[in-house]
Amino acid sequence: TQDQPARITFIDSVTKPVIKQLLDDLLEDQVLNDEETESVTEENSTKTKQARCLIDMVRKKGRKASEKMIA
């Protein structure tokens, strides 16, 4: 898909503090629920796995969710 390069760039460049902030923001905006945000950090041991899980989870929720993530 056309957003694959953006996905790869995000996964490669995002930091753990940014992932945490995104999770907090997406929880506050009700894009993700508590269980989803916890699963990103607790079920993924590395920053790369957390980033991959987060971006894929949000992408599955549709365009509005993805727009909130990049806003």
PAVO-985085 format. One record per atom (N, C-alpha, C): residue number from 1; residue in one letter; atom name; x, y, z. Coordinates in Angstrom, 3 decimals. Each point is the difference from the previous one (the first is absolute). Layout:
N
NUM,A,CA,X,Y,Z
...
% end
This chain:
71
1,T,N,0.833,-1.192,0.000
1,T,CA,-0.833,1.192,0.000
1,T,C,0.870,1.244,0.000
2,Q,N,-0.620,1.131,-0.270
2,Q,CA,0.756,1.238,-0.123
2,Q,C,0.545,0.517,1.325
3,D,N,-0.551,-0.431,1.117
3,D,CA,0.485,0.492,1.290
3,D,C,1.081,-0.886,0.611
4,Q,N,0.449,-1.017,-0.708
4,Q,CA,1.060,-0.864,0.522
4,Q,C,1.285,0.766,0.324
5,P,N,0.479,0.895,-0.885
5,P,CA,1.219,0.743,0.373
5,P,C,-0.175,0.818,1.282
6,A,N,-1.161,0.596,0.180
6,A,CA,-0.258,0.771,1.226
6,A,C,-0.011,-0.923,1.212
7,R,N,-0.552,-1.177,-0.153
7,R,CA,-0.041,-0.985,1.091
7,R,C,1.411,-0.397,0.399
8,I,N,0.826,-0.291,-0.996
8,I,CA,1.381,-0.411,0.269
8,I,C,0.779,1.135,0.652
9,T,N,-0.180,1.220,-0.495
9,T,CA,0.677,1.159,0.586
9,T,C,-0.414,0.176,1.456
10,F,N,-1.294,-0.121,0.281
10,F,CA,-0.495,0.126,1.371
10,F,C,0.631,-1.057,0.894
11,I,N,-0.031,-1.245,-0.435
11,I,CA,0.536,-1.105,0.804
11,I,C,1.485,0.198,0.278
12,D,N,0.738,0.452,-1.004
12,D,CA,1.448,0.172,0.148
12,D,C,0.381,1.206,0.852
13,S,N,-0.817,1.049,-0.019
13,S,CA,0.444,1.255,0.613
13,S,C,-0.671,0.364,1.321
14,V,N,-1.142,-0.589,0.312
14,V,CA,-0.716,0.393,1.212
14,V,C,0.758,-0.472,1.245
15,T,N,-0.125,0.774,1.078
15,T,CA,0.651,-0.352,1.263
15,T,C,-1.049,-0.499,0.995
16,K,N,0.466,-0.691,1.043
16,K,CA,-0.940,-0.506,1.018
16,K,C,-0.803,1.126,0.659
17,P,N,0.619,1.147,0.352
17,P,CA,-0.810,1.084,0.581
17,P,C,-1.093,0.492,-0.956
18,V,N,0.292,0.027,-1.295
18,V,CA,-1.006,0.426,-0.979
18,V,C,-1.116,-1.039,-0.096
19,I,N,0.354,-1.271,0.027
19,I,CA,-1.022,-1.052,-0.005
19,I,C,-0.918,0.170,1.207
20,K,N,0.589,0.235,1.171
20,K,CA,-0.803,0.183,1.217
20,K,C,-0.929,1.200,-0.138
21,Q,N,0.510,1.109,-0.536
21,Q,CA,-0.828,1.195,-0.181
21,Q,C,-1.130,-0.261,-0.996
22,L,N,0.311,-0.693,-1.093
22,L,CA,-1.037,-0.351,-0.978
22,L,C,-1.080,-0.872,0.636
23,L,N,0.423,-0.979,0.788
23,L,CA,-0.964,-0.869,0.677
23,L,C,-0.903,0.813,0.926
24,D,N,0.598,0.919,0.760
24,D,CA,-0.785,0.852,0.902
24,D,C,-0.997,0.847,-0.785
25,D,N,0.468,0.598,-1.100
25,D,CA,-0.861,0.861,-0.813
25,D,C,-1.126,-0.796,-0.661
26,L,N,0.327,-1.175,-0.521
26,L,CA,-1.009,-0.824,-0.670
26,L,C,-1.011,-0.562,0.996
27,L,N,0.436,-0.253,1.214
27,L,CA,-0.913,-0.429,1.062
27,L,C,-0.946,1.146,0.358
28,E,N,0.561,1.189,0.157
28,E,CA,-0.801,1.177,0.336
28,E,C,-1.027,0.306,-1.095
29,D,N,0.405,-0.185,-1.262
29,D,CA,-0.896,0.255,-1.136
29,D,C,-0.949,-1.170,-0.271
30,Q,N,0.080,-1.034,0.820
30,Q,CA,-0.843,-1.192,-0.102
30,Q,C,0.184,-0.746,-1.320
31,V,N,1.202,0.100,-0.557
31,V,CA,0.353,-0.804,-1.170
31,V,C,0.357,-1.404,0.476
32,L,N,0.723,-0.064,1.124
32,L,CA,0.363,-1.271,0.621
32,L,C,-0.610,-0.062,1.395
33,N,N,-0.205,-1.220,0.492
33,N,CA,-0.477,-0.152,1.374
33,N,C,1.170,-0.424,0.897
34,D,N,-0.263,-0.108,1.294
34,D,CA,1.059,-0.346,0.959
34,D,C,0.687,-1.318,-0.353
35,E,N,-0.803,-0.986,-0.343
35,E,CA,0.547,-1.321,-0.312
35,E,C,0.934,0.054,-1.214
36,E,N,-0.402,0.755,-1.010
36,E,CA,0.828,0.115,-1.206
36,E,C,1.314,0.720,0.292
37,T,N,-0.068,1.087,0.762
37,T,CA,1.231,0.732,0.287
37,T,C,0.957,-0.841,0.838
38,E,N,-0.548,-0.745,0.953
38,E,CA,0.850,-0.871,0.820
38,E,C,0.623,-1.109,-0.831
39,S,N,-0.752,-0.533,-0.949
39,S,CA,0.535,-1.103,-0.805
39,S,C,1.179,0.453,-0.853
40,V,N,-0.007,1.248,-0.449
40,V,CA,1.115,0.500,-0.813
40,V,C,1.300,-0.068,0.793
41,T,N,-0.036,0.456,1.248
41,T,CA,1.234,0.044,0.785
41,T,C,0.322,-1.313,0.695
42,E,N,-1.019,-0.706,0.477
42,E,CA,0.255,-1.211,0.785
42,E,C,0.287,-1.230,-0.848
43,E,N,-0.545,-0.053,-1.199
43,E,CA,0.172,-1.189,-0.836
43,E,C,1.119,0.144,-1.027
44,N,N,0.647,1.148,-0.012
44,N,CA,1.057,0.257,-0.976
44,N,C,1.237,0.505,0.728
45,S,N,1.044,-0.798,-0.033
45,S,CA,1.167,0.270,0.836
45,S,C,0.909,1.097,-0.538
46,T,N,0.008,0.223,-1.296
46,T,CA,0.914,1.001,-0.559
46,T,C,-0.772,1.194,-0.543
47,K,N,0.715,1.095,-0.168
47,K,CA,-0.590,1.209,-0.561
47,K,C,-0.536,-0.264,-1.395
48,T,N,0.741,-0.762,-0.778
48,T,CA,-0.419,-0.300,-1.369
48,T,C,-1.310,-0.781,-0.010
49,K,N,-0.110,-0.991,0.862
49,K,CA,-1.237,-0.790,0.076
49,K,C,-1.165,0.854,0.485
50,Q,N,0.255,0.880,0.969
50,Q,CA,-1.052,0.885,0.499
50,Q,C,-0.481,0.928,-1.110
51,A,N,0.941,0.569,-0.743
51,A,CA,-0.355,0.913,-1.089
51,A,C,-0.811,-0.725,-1.066
52,R,N,0.433,-1.190,-0.362
52,R,CA,-0.704,-0.790,-1.020
52,R,C,-1.417,-0.336,0.475
53,C,N,-0.126,-0.423,1.234
53,C,CA,-1.304,-0.348,0.563
53,C,C,-0.921,1.222,0.020
54,L,N,0.524,1.131,0.455
54,L,CA,-0.803,1.217,0.105
54,L,C,-0.501,0.454,-1.361
55,I,N,0.893,0.112,-0.962
55,I,CA,-0.419,0.519,-1.304
55,I,C,-0.978,-0.949,-0.679
56,D,N,0.222,-1.300,0.127
56,D,CA,-0.913,-0.960,-0.625
56,D,C,-1.368,0.009,0.681
57,M,N,-0.005,0.139,1.327
57,M,CA,-1.251,0.041,0.754
57,M,C,-0.832,1.216,-0.419
58,V,N,0.652,1.143,-0.112
58,V,CA,-0.714,1.226,-0.361
58,V,C,-0.465,-0.059,-1.454
59,R,N,0.833,-0.509,-0.889
59,R,CA,-0.383,-0.091,-1.417
59,R,C,-1.243,-0.868,-0.188
60,K,N,-0.133,-1.054,0.787
60,K,CA,-1.166,-0.888,-0.109
60,K,C,-1.290,0.694,0.430
61,K,N,0.132,1.078,0.752
61,K,CA,-1.178,0.718,0.487
61,K,C,-0.515,1.025,-1.011
62,G,N,0.718,0.164,-1.099
62,G,CA,-0.493,0.865,-1.065
62,G,C,0.696,1.340,-0.103
63,R,N,-0.490,0.754,-0.972
63,R,CA,0.639,1.265,-0.357
63,R,C,-0.052,1.038,1.118
64,K,N,-1.153,0.126,0.652
64,K,CA,-0.119,1.005,1.070
64,K,C,0.990,-0.269,1.122
65,A,N,0.141,-1.253,0.373
65,A,CA,0.947,-0.365,1.056
65,A,C,1.424,0.318,-0.437
66,S,N,0.321,-0.328,-1.238
66,S,CA,1.341,0.277,-0.518
66,S,C,0.273,1.496,-0.028
67,E,N,-1.005,0.783,-0.371
67,E,CA,0.167,1.456,-0.029
67,E,C,0.250,0.553,1.398
68,K,N,-0.670,-0.552,1.002
68,K,CA,0.233,0.457,1.378
68,K,C,1.422,-0.319,0.447
69,M,N,0.515,-1.134,-0.464
69,M,CA,1.351,-0.393,0.389
69,M,C,1.042,0.953,-0.570
70,I,N,-0.203,0.472,-1.223
70,I,CA,1.012,0.853,-0.624
70,I,C,-0.252,1.482,0.241
71,A,N,-1.130,0.331,0.610
71,A,CA,-0.322,1.413,0.238
71,A,C,0.865,0.588,1.092
% end
